Amino acid sequence: MNALEKIQRQIQWNRLVAVVEEQAQIMIRTAFSTTVREAGDLSAGIFDLQGRMLAQAVTGTPGHVNSMMESVGHFLAKFPAASMKPGDHYITNDPWLGTGHLHDLTVVTPAFRNGAIVGLFANTAHVIDVGGLGMGPEGRSVFEEGLYIPIVKCFEEGRPNETFFDFVRMGSRTPVELEGDIYSLCACNDAGAKRLVEMMDEYGMESIDPLASYIFDASLSATLEEIRKLPKGTYRGTIKSDGYESEVTLKAAMTIKDDEIVVDYAGTSGLSGRGINVPAAYCRAYACFGIKCVVAPEIPNNWASLAPFRMEIPEGCILNAPRPYPVSVRHVVGQLLPDLMMGCLHQAVPDRVNAEGSSALWNPPLRGGAQVSGAAAELPDFEIITFNSGGTGARPTKDGLDGTAFPSGVRTMPVEATENVAPVIFWQNQIRPDSAGAGRTRGGFGKVMEIGAKGEAEFAVNAIFDRVANAPKGREGGGDGASGWVGLNDGSTIRTKGYQVIPKGKRLLLKLPGGGGMGDARARDRALVERDVADGLVSPDQARALYGA
């Protein structure tokens, strides 16, 4: 391939990224659920006819993108590419064939040019409700957690599968939003297919296979080059989750070789009887993301750039849940995996690794009305979830980020958006002072949130919070971030996981964790300490005690 051809391939590659980003943005603009349009809890990508991901949208979460990368192969196993027709759309929320729990819908759509199939578009979105017990850890099997959709056609040659939509509407507390989201997912795939065909026409491409080969060869060789720069050996890490019945320990032994990185999870806690279990694809998704952030952050994310990262997940481990184990809130354990990977990599490349952060999202699913209070209900029925996060861990040369979701990457939802669609009021949503782990670079600050129902009515929360008993750890002598706290505005505590009713006249009070610090706090620039004190983020007492200022 000459230089001009390489330049043209690179331009086409960039165009693919633009195509899938438009695909994602259309989903955000047309989605019904606040989880998609406000938080961006989604993924979008283009695949070749072998089910290999060529490019992903910038908008989206690693848990969705990297597990969706595996899911397209499952669609092709049931519906081979040769059997697909224009206007077909395929859907599932199977946690073991999709992205890890029933609240995520994955849609796959073929793209056709001149009557021939040329590629596949896929997307995933987190929807508010799929029935069952709702978003929470209380289920004892996946069958209690909601409507279970196998891989089926939701549209056939442009016609909706009305039987499918009848089941969907009857199986959800929010049928309008759920049906609307499915139409949105199909529409954004159609838009991606249209843009792909326009690109192929412009460049006179009969197939995307030559471009796919270029993308995969370049991505793989670049990733292997970065792996070869790392010191070889086996590095071990441990991290703890609060768990449900008891504390959960995640262990990893990461072996860096010349041409791959292998992670063995032997010693990790066994399966839970509640919905905090993690399907293997979701484990691979977040573990690969954590490794890639450190080892090859500049290399585009696709099938080939992730291929050198291999996971060995023992059977019976909480990170390898089989059917029909409950998995509804797999994120509270799975989103700790990047911190675990960085704990291993800190021993190999300490100058490239962050301290631990709050990591697992704090997403309070809220419910009210007759489904909570029966005949005494003072509010109409509602079901809503709001996305929030504590602080991220300190970086080697920069402070952590305040109230920012890492590793999930979703946006914090504006309180106004939630108040607009549900009868709830956010009385507080502010930075939590003194929550950041001290260090040469400090962690990010957590938040304080106070939530009540309108008229101080009774409502319920399906708690799914972590990092309360196990605070985010600092590195290289940095302090731990503040642990989380869950309770009521009267100062009483409630359980960190599980369905609980907030009594009439009371409000839910959440104190989100802060990120861990990096390095000796007394080496921190005094001007930065003074700035944090002046901003009310660090108290004078903590400045004196931790920073010597």
ZAMAR-707287 format. One line per field, with one value per residue (C-alpha): residue in one letter; residue number from 0; x, y negated, z negated. Coordinates in Angstrom, 1 decimal. Each point is the difference from the previous one (the first is absolute). Layout:
ZAMAR-707287
resn <- [a|...]
resi <- [NUM|...]
u <- [X|...]
v <- [Y|...]
w <- [Z|...]
***
This chain:
ZAMAR-707287
resn <- [m|n|a|l|e|k|i|q|r|q|i|q|w|n|r|l|v|a|v|v|e|e|q|a|q|i|m|i|r|t|a|f|s|t|t|v|r|e|a|g|d|l|s|a|g|i|f|d|l|q|g|r|m|l|a|q|a|v|t|g|t|p|g|h|v|n|s|m|m|e|s|v|g|h|f|l|a|k|f|p|a|a|s|m|k|p|g|d|h|y|i|t|n|d|p|w|l|g|t|g|h|l|h|d|l|t|v|v|t|p|a|f|r|n|g|a|i|v|g|l|f|a|n|t|a|h|v|i|d|v|g|g|l|g|m|g|p|e|g|r|s|v|f|e|e|g|l|y|i|p|i|v|k|c|f|e|e|g|r|p|n|e|t|f|f|d|f|v|r|m|g|s|r|t|p|v|e|l|e|g|d|i|y|s|l|c|a|c|n|d|a|g|a|k|r|l|v|e|m|m|d|e|y|g|m|e|s|i|d|p|l|a|s|y|i|f|d|a|s|l|s|a|t|l|e|e|i|r|k|l|p|k|g|t|y|r|g|t|i|k|s|d|g|y|e|s|e|v|t|l|k|a|a|m|t|i|k|d|d|e|i|v|v|d|y|a|g|t|s|g|l|s|g|r|g|i|n|v|p|a|a|y|c|r|a|y|a|c|f|g|i|k|c|v|v|a|p|e|i|p|n|n|w|a|s|l|a|p|f|r|m|e|i|p|e|g|c|i|l|n|a|p|r|p|y|p|v|s|v|r|h|v|v|g|q|l|l|p|d|l|m|m|g|c|l|h|q|a|v|p|d|r|v|n|a|e|g|s|s|a|l|w|n|p|p|l|r|g|g|a|q|v|s|g|a|a|a|e|l|p|d|f|e|i|i|t|f|n|s|g|g|t|g|a|r|p|t|k|d|g|l|d|g|t|a|f|p|s|g|v|r|t|m|p|v|e|a|t|e|n|v|a|p|v|i|f|w|q|n|q|i|r|p|d|s|a|g|a|g|r|t|r|g|g|f|g|k|v|m|e|i|g|a|k|g|e|a|e|f|a|v|n|a|i|f|d|r|v|a|n|a|p|k|g|r|e|g|g|g|d|g|a|s|g|w|v|g|l|n|d|g|s|t|i|r|t|k|g|y|q|v|i|p|k|g|k|r|l|l|l|k|l|p|g|g|g|g|m|g|d|a|r|a|r|d|r|a|l|v|e|r|d|v|a|d|g|l|v|s|p|d|q|a|r|a|l|y|g|a]
resi <- [0|1|2|3|4|5|6|7|8|9|10|11|12|13|14|15|16|17|18|19|20|21|22|23|24|25|26|27|28|29|30|31|32|33|34|35|36|37|38|39|40|41|42|43|44|45|46|47|48|49|50|51|52|53|54|55|56|57|58|59|60|61|62|63|64|65|66|67|68|69|70|71|72|73|74|75|76|77|78|79|80|81|82|83|84|85|86|87|88|89|90|91|92|93|94|95|96|97|98|99|100|101|102|103|104|105|106|107|108|109|110|111|112|113|114|115|116|117|118|119|120|121|122|123|124|125|126|127|128|129|130|131|132|133|134|135|136|137|138|139|140|141|142|143|144|145|146|147|148|149|150|151|152|153|154|155|156|157|158|159|160|161|162|163|164|165|166|167|168|169|170|171|172|173|174|175|176|177|178|179|180|181|182|183|184|185|186|187|188|189|190|191|192|193|194|195|196|197|198|199|200|201|202|203|204|205|206|207|208|209|210|211|212|213|214|215|216|217|218|219|220|221|222|223|224|225|226|227|228|229|230|231|232|233|234|235|236|237|238|239|240|241|242|243|244|245|246|247|248|249|250|251|252|253|254|255|256|257|258|259|260|261|262|263|264|265|266|267|268|269|270|271|272|273|274|275|276|277|278|279|280|281|282|283|284|285|286|287|288|289|290|291|292|293|294|295|296|297|298|299|300|301|302|303|304|305|306|307|308|309|310|311|312|313|314|315|316|317|318|319|320|321|322|323|324|325|326|327|328|329|330|331|332|333|334|335|336|337|338|339|340|341|342|343|344|345|346|347|348|349|350|351|352|353|354|355|356|357|358|359|360|361|362|363|364|365|366|367|368|369|370|371|372|373|374|375|376|377|378|379|380|381|382|383|384|385|386|387|388|389|390|391|392|393|394|395|396|397|398|399|400|401|402|403|404|405|406|407|408|409|410|411|412|413|414|415|416|417|418|419|420|421|422|423|424|425|426|427|428|429|430|431|432|433|434|435|436|437|438|439|440|441|442|443|444|445|446|447|448|449|450|451|452|453|454|455|456|457|458|459|460|461|462|463|464|465|466|467|468|469|470|471|472|473|474|475|476|477|478|479|480|481|482|483|484|485|486|487|488|489|490|491|492|493|494|495|496|497|498|499|500|501|502|503|504|505|506|507|508|509|510|511|512|513|514|515|516|517|518|519|520|521|522|523|524|525|526|527|528|529|530|531|532|533|534|535|536|537|538|539|540|541|542|543|544|545|546|547|548]
u <- [0.0|1.5|-0.1|-3.0|-2.0|0.9|-1.2|-3.3|-0.5|0.6|-2.5|-2.5|0.7|-0.7|-3.2|-1.2|0.6|-2.1|-2.7|-0.4|0.2|-2.9|-1.7|0.4|-1.1|-3.2|-0.8|0.6|-2.3|-2.8|0.1|-2.9|1.9|2.0|2.7|0.8|-0.8|1.4|2.6|1.2|-0.1|0.4|2.4|0.1|2.3|0.5|0.9|1.1|-1.9|2.0|-1.2|3.3|-0.3|1.8|-0.9|-1.9|-1.6|1.8|-3.3|-0.7|1.2|2.8|-2.3|-2.4|2.5|2.4|-2.7|-2.1|3.1|-0.5|-3.8|-0.1|1.5|-2.9|-2.5|1.8|-0.1|-3.8|-0.6|2.9|0.8|-1.1|-3.6|-0.3|-2.1|-0.3|-2.2|0.7|0.9|1.0|-0.2|0.9|0.5|1.4|2.7|2.3|-0.5|-0.1|1.5|-0.5|-3.5|-3.6|-0.2|2.3|-1.6|2.4|-1.2|1.8|-0.8|1.4|1.1|-0.6|1.5|-1.3|-2.0|3.0|0.7|3.2|0.2|-1.8|-0.9|-0.5|-1.0|-0.8|-2.1|-0.9|-3.8|-1.9|-2.1|-0.5|-2.4|0.8|1.4|1.5|3.6|1.4|1.8|-3.0|-0.6|1.1|0.1|0.0|-3.6|-1.1|1.9|-2.2|-1.2|2.6|0.2|1.8|1.6|-3.0|-1.1|-1.7|-0.4|-0.2|0.7|-1.2|-3.1|-0.3|-0.4|-3.3|0.1|3.4|-1.2|-3.1|2.2|2.3|-2.8|-1.7|3.3|1.1|-1.1|1.0|-1.3|0.0|3.7|1.0|-1.7|1.3|3.5|-0.2|-1.1|2.9|2.6|-1.2|-0.1|3.5|1.3|-1.9|1.7|3.4|-0.7|-1.0|3.2|2.1|-1.6|0.6|3.7|0.4|-1.6|2.3|3.2|-1.3|0.3|-1.7|0.8|1.3|2.2|3.2|-0.5|-0.7|3.2|1.9|-1.7|0.7|3.6|0.9|-1.8|1.5|3.5|-0.2|-1.3|2.6|2.7|-1.3|-0.1|3.6|1.1|-1.3|2.2|-0.8|-1.3|-3.0|-1.5|-2.7|-2.8|-3.0|-3.0|-3.1|-3.7|-2.6|-1.9|-3.6|0.0|3.7|3.1|1.3|3.7|1.2|3.5|2.0|3.4|1.0|2.7|1.6|1.5|1.6|-3.2|-2.9|-1.1|-1.8|-2.0|-0.9|-2.7|0.7|-0.8|-2.9|-3.1|-2.7|-3.4|-2.6|-3.6|-1.1|0.4|3.5|1.5|1.9|-0.3|3.4|-0.4|-0.6|3.1|2.0|-1.4|1.0|3.3|1.1|-0.9|2.1|3.0|-0.5|-0.2|3.6|1.6|-1.4|-2.3|0.7|-0.9|-3.6|-2.2|-1.0|0.1|3.7|1.3|-1.8|1.1|3.3|-1.7|-1.1|-2.0|0.0|-3.1|-0.6|-3.4|-2.0|1.7|-2.2|1.6|-1.3|-3.6|-1.9|-3.7|-2.3|1.9|-1.3|2.1|-2.1|2.5|3.2|1.6|0.5|2.7|0.9|0.9|2.7|2.0|1.9|1.2|1.1|1.8|1.7|1.1|1.9|1.4|1.1|2.8|1.1|-0.5|-0.8|0.2|-3.0|-2.5|-2.7|-1.0|-3.2|-3.2|-3.7|-0.2|-3.5|-2.8|-2.4|-3.3|-3.0|-3.0|-3.0|-3.6|-3.3|-3.8|-2.3|2.7|1.7|-2.8|-3.1|-3.3|1.7|2.1|0.3|1.8|-0.6|2.1|3.5|3.3|3.2|3.7|2.6|3.7|2.6|3.6|2.5|3.5|2.7|3.4|2.9|2.2|3.8|0.2|-3.6|-2.7|-2.9|-3.3|-2.9|-3.4|1.1|-0.7|3.0|0.3|-3.6|0.3|-3.7|-1.0|-1.5|-3.7|-1.3|-2.3|-2.5|-0.3|-1.0|-2.4|-1.6|-1.1|-0.6|-1.6|3.3|2.0|3.8|0.6|3.8|2.4|3.4|3.6|0.8|2.8|3.0|-0.9|3.0|3.0|3.0|3.2|2.5|-2.8|-3.3|-3.0|-3.2|-2.8|-3.2|-3.5|-2.8|-3.5|-3.3|-3.1|-3.6|-3.4|-2.4|-2.1|2.5|-2.0|1.2|2.2|2.5|3.6|1.6|3.4|3.0|2.9|3.6|3.3|-1.7|1.8|3.1|1.2|2.0|3.7|2.8|3.3|3.6|-0.8|-3.1|-3.0|-3.2|-3.1|-2.9|-2.3|-3.6|-3.0|-3.7|-2.8|-2.8|0.0|-0.6|3.5|-1.2|1.7|-1.7|1.4|2.4|-1.7|-3.6|-3.6|-0.9|-2.9|0.8|-2.7|-2.4|1.7|3.5|2.6|2.8|3.4|3.1|3.6|2.0|3.6|3.1|2.9|3.3|3.1|3.4|3.3|1.0|-2.6|2.7|1.6|-3.1|0.3|-1.0|-1.8|-2.3|-0.7|-0.9|-2.2|-2.0|-0.4|-1.1|-2.5|-1.4|1.0|2.6|-0.5|2.8|0.2|0.6|2.4|2.1|-0.3|0.6|1.9|1.9|-1.4]
v <- [0.0|-3.3|-3.2|-1.5|3.2|-0.1|-3.6|0.9|3.0|-2.2|-2.5|2.8|1.2|-3.5|-0.1|3.2|-1.5|-3.0|2.3|1.9|-3.2|-1.3|3.3|-0.6|-3.6|0.9|2.4|-2.7|-2.4|2.5|2.1|0.0|1.1|-2.6|2.7|-0.3|-3.6|-1.6|2.4|1.5|3.5|1.7|1.2|0.0|1.7|1.5|3.6|2.1|3.1|2.2|-2.0|-1.9|-3.6|-2.5|-3.2|-1.2|-3.4|-2.3|-0.3|3.1|2.1|2.7|2.5|-0.3|-0.4|2.8|2.5|-1.0|0.8|3.7|0.0|-0.5|3.4|1.5|-1.8|1.5|3.4|-0.1|-2.2|0.4|-3.0|1.8|0.3|-3.7|-2.4|-3.8|-1.4|2.9|-1.0|2.6|-0.5|1.7|-0.9|3.4|-0.8|2.8|-0.9|-3.8|-2.3|1.6|-0.8|-0.2|-3.8|-0.2|0.4|1.0|-0.5|1.2|-1.2|1.0|-2.7|0.7|-1.6|0.9|2.9|1.6|0.0|-2.0|-0.4|0.1|-2.8|0.7|-2.1|0.5|-2.2|0.2|-0.4|-1.0|3.0|3.6|1.1|2.6|-1.2|-3.0|-1.3|1.3|3.0|1.7|2.7|3.6|0.9|-1.8|1.0|-2.3|-3.0|-0.8|0.8|2.4|-0.6|2.6|-1.0|-0.7|-2.2|-3.2|-1.2|2.2|-1.7|-3.3|1.4|0.0|3.4|-0.8|3.1|-1.0|-3.5|1.3|2.0|-3.0|-2.4|2.3|0.9|-3.5|-2.6|-2.6|1.4|-3.2|-0.7|3.6|0.2|-3.4|0.9|3.1|-2.1|-2.4|2.8|1.2|-3.5|-0.8|3.2|-0.8|-3.4|1.6|2.4|-2.9|-1.9|3.1|0.4|-3.6|0.4|3.1|-1.7|-3.0|2.2|2.6|2.8|3.3|1.4|-1.2|3.1|-1.7|-2.9|2.5|1.8|-3.4|-1.0|3.4|0.3|-3.5|0.3|3.4|-0.9|-3.3|1.7|2.7|-2.7|-1.6|3.3|0.7|-3.2|1.3|1.8|3.7|2.0|0.8|-2.7|0.6|-2.2|0.1|-2.2|0.4|-0.7|-0.4|2.8|0.9|3.0|-0.5|-1.8|0.9|0.4|-0.4|1.4|-0.2|1.3|-1.9|1.5|-2.3|2.0|-1.1|0.3|0.0|-0.9|2.8|-0.6|2.9|-0.6|3.1|-0.8|-2.3|0.4|2.5|-0.7|-2.0|0.9|-3.5|-2.1|-1.3|2.9|-0.9|1.9|0.8|-2.3|-3.0|1.0|0.1|-3.4|-2.0|1.9|-0.6|-3.7|-0.4|1.6|-2.0|-3.3|0.6|2.1|-1.4|-3.0|-1.6|3.0|0.1|2.6|2.9|3.8|0.1|-2.5|2.0|3.4|0.2|-0.3|3.4|0.9|3.2|-0.1|3.1|1.7|-0.7|-3.5|-3.1|-1.3|3.0|0.3|2.7|0.1|-0.5|-1.8|-3.6|-2.7|-3.1|-2.3|1.7|-3.5|-0.4|2.8|-0.2|-3.7|0.6|2.0|-2.9|-0.9|3.6|0.0|-3.3|1.5|2.7|-2.4|-2.5|2.6|-0.1|-3.6|-2.1|-3.3|0.8|1.2|-1.8|0.5|1.8|-1.9|0.3|2.1|1.7|-2.4|-1.2|0.4|-0.1|1.6|-1.8|1.3|-1.4|0.0|2.9|2.6|-1.3|-1.3|1.8|-1.7|-2.7|-1.2|-3.8|0.1|1.5|3.1|-0.8|1.8|-1.9|0.4|-2.8|0.4|-1.4|0.6|-0.9|-1.2|1.6|1.0|-2.4|0.1|0.1|-3.7|-1.3|0.1|2.4|-1.2|-1.0|1.9|1.5|3.5|2.2|2.6|-0.1|-3.3|-0.9|-3.6|-1.0|-0.6|-3.5|0.0|-2.2|2.8|2.5|-2.4|-0.7|3.7|1.2|-1.6|-0.2|-3.0|-0.2|-2.1|0.3|0.8|-1.4|0.8|1.8|-1.9|2.0|3.1|0.0|2.2|-2.2|0.2|-1.8|0.1|0.5|2.1|-1.4|-1.1|2.0|-1.5|-0.5|0.8|-0.4|1.3|-0.1|0.6|-2.9|-0.9|2.0|3.1|3.6|1.5|2.8|0.4|3.2|-0.7|1.1|-1.8|1.1|-1.4|-0.6|2.7|-0.1|-3.5|-0.7|0.5|-2.5|0.9|-0.7|-1.3|-2.0|0.0|2.1|-1.8|-0.4|3.0|-0.4|-0.3|0.9|-1.1|-2.4|-3.7|0.7|1.6|3.6|2.5|2.4|3.1|-0.7|2.5|1.1|-1.3|-2.3|-2.4|-3.6|-1.0|-2.9|-3.2|1.4|-0.4|2.2|-1.4|1.2|-0.9|1.3|1.2|-2.1|1.2|1.1|-2.2|0.5|-0.5|-1.8|-2.7|-2.2|-0.3|-1.6|-3.5|-2.3|-2.4|2.9|0.8|-3.6|-0.1|3.0|-1.5|-3.3|1.9|1.8|3.4|0.7|-1.1|-1.9|2.9|2.5|-2.3|-0.2|3.7|1.6|-2.6|-1.8|-3.3]
w <- [0.0|1.0|-2.0|1.8|-0.6|-3.7|-0.3|1.7|-2.3|-3.0|1.3|0.5|-3.5|-1.4|2.0|-1.6|-3.5|1.1|1.3|-3.3|-2.0|2.0|-0.7|-3.7|0.1|1.8|-2.8|-2.6|1.9|0.6|-3.2|-2.4|-3.2|-2.0|-0.4|3.7|0.9|-3.2|-1.2|3.3|-1.4|3.4|2.7|3.7|2.5|3.5|0.6|3.0|1.1|-2.3|-3.0|-0.7|-1.1|2.2|-1.8|-2.9|-0.8|-2.4|-1.9|-2.1|-2.9|0.0|-1.5|2.9|2.8|-1.0|-0.8|3.0|2.0|-1.0|0.4|3.8|0.5|-2.0|2.3|3.1|-1.5|-0.1|3.1|2.5|2.1|3.1|-1.4|-0.8|2.1|0.3|-2.8|-2.4|-3.6|-2.7|-3.7|-3.3|-3.7|-0.9|-2.6|1.4|3.7|-0.5|-2.5|-3.4|-1.3|1.1|0.0|3.0|3.4|2.9|3.6|3.1|3.5|3.4|2.5|3.7|3.1|3.5|-1.5|-1.7|-3.8|-0.7|-3.8|-3.3|-2.4|-3.7|-3.0|-3.6|-2.4|-3.6|-0.4|-3.1|-0.6|1.4|-2.7|-2.7|-3.3|1.8|0.0|-3.2|-1.7|-1.6|2.7|-0.7|3.6|3.3|0.5|-2.8|1.4|2.9|3.5|1.7|3.7|2.1|3.3|2.2|2.9|-1.3|3.6|3.1|3.3|-1.5|-1.7|-3.8|-1.6|-1.8|-2.1|-1.4|-0.7|-1.8|-2.4|-0.5|-0.8|-2.4|-1.8|-1.0|-2.5|2.6|3.2|2.0|-0.8|0.7|3.4|0.9|-0.9|2.3|2.9|-0.8|0.0|3.4|1.4|-0.9|1.5|3.2|0.0|-0.4|2.9|2.2|-0.8|0.7|3.4|0.8|-0.9|2.0|3.1|-0.5|0.0|2.5|-2.7|0.9|-3.5|-3.3|-0.4|1.3|-2.4|-2.8|0.7|-0.1|-3.3|-1.7|1.2|-1.1|-3.3|-0.9|0.9|-1.9|-3.1|0.1|0.3|-3.2|-1.8|0.9|-1.8|-3.3|-2.5|0.2|-3.0|-2.2|-2.1|-2.6|-1.3|-2.4|-0.5|-2.2|0.7|-2.8|1.6|-1.0|-2.5|-0.8|1.2|3.5|0.8|3.6|0.7|3.1|1.2|3.1|2.2|2.6|2.9|3.2|2.0|-2.5|-3.5|-1.9|-3.2|-2.3|-2.6|-2.2|-3.6|0.8|-2.1|1.0|1.4|-1.9|-0.6|1.0|3.1|-0.4|2.2|3.1|3.3|1.5|3.0|-2.3|-2.0|3.2|1.1|-3.0|-0.6|3.6|-0.3|-3.2|1.7|3.2|-1.9|-1.3|2.7|3.3|-0.6|3.4|2.1|1.2|-1.7|2.3|0.3|0.8|-2.6|-2.8|1.3|-1.9|-3.3|-1.3|-3.1|-1.9|-2.2|-2.2|0.0|-3.2|-0.3|-0.4|3.2|2.0|-0.9|2.0|0.8|-1.8|-2.8|-0.7|1.6|-0.1|-1.6|1.3|0.2|-3.7|0.2|3.7|-0.1|-2.6|2.5|1.6|-3.5|-0.4|3.3|-0.9|-3.3|2.0|2.5|-2.7|-0.7|3.6|1.1|-3.1|1.7|2.3|-2.6|-2.0|-3.6|-0.7|0.5|-1.1|3.2|-0.3|1.0|-2.7|1.9|-2.4|1.7|-1.4|-0.1|-1.3|0.1|-0.5|0.7|-3.2|-2.2|1.2|-0.5|-2.2|2.9|0.3|3.3|3.5|0.7|1.2|0.7|0.6|-0.3|-0.3|0.8|-2.3|-1.1|-2.7|0.6|2.2|-1.2|0.1|3.1|0.0|1.0|-0.5|-2.6|0.3|1.4|-2.2|0.4|3.2|1.2|0.6|1.4|1.4|1.6|-0.2|-0.6|-3.4|0.6|-0.6|-2.9|2.0|2.6|-2.7|-1.8|3.4|0.5|-3.6|-3.1|-1.9|-1.3|-0.4|-3.1|0.2|2.8|-0.9|-0.5|-3.2|-1.8|-1.5|2.0|2.3|-1.0|-0.8|2.0|2.1|2.5|-1.9|1.0|1.4|-2.4|-0.5|-0.2|-2.5|1.4|-1.9|1.8|-1.0|1.6|0.7|-3.1|-2.1|1.1|-0.6|2.7|0.5|1.0|1.4|-1.5|2.1|-1.7|-0.7|-1.3|-3.4|-2.0|2.3|0.8|3.2|-0.7|0.6|1.6|-0.7|-3.5|1.1|-2.4|0.6|1.3|-2.4|-0.1|1.0|-2.3|0.6|-2.3|-0.6|-0.7|-3.7|-0.2|-0.1|2.3|2.4|1.8|2.8|2.3|0.4|0.2|-2.9|-0.6|-0.9|-2.5|0.4|-1.0|0.4|2.8|1.4|-0.8|1.9|-0.6|3.0|-0.4|0.9|2.0|-1.5|0.0|1.6|-1.7|-3.3|-0.9|-1.5|3.4|1.5|1.3|-2.9|2.4|1.1|-3.7|-0.7|3.1|-1.2|-3.5|1.5|2.2|-3.0|1.3|-2.7|-3.6|-1.8|-2.5|2.8|1.8|-3.2|-0.9|3.4|2.0|-2.8|1.3]
***
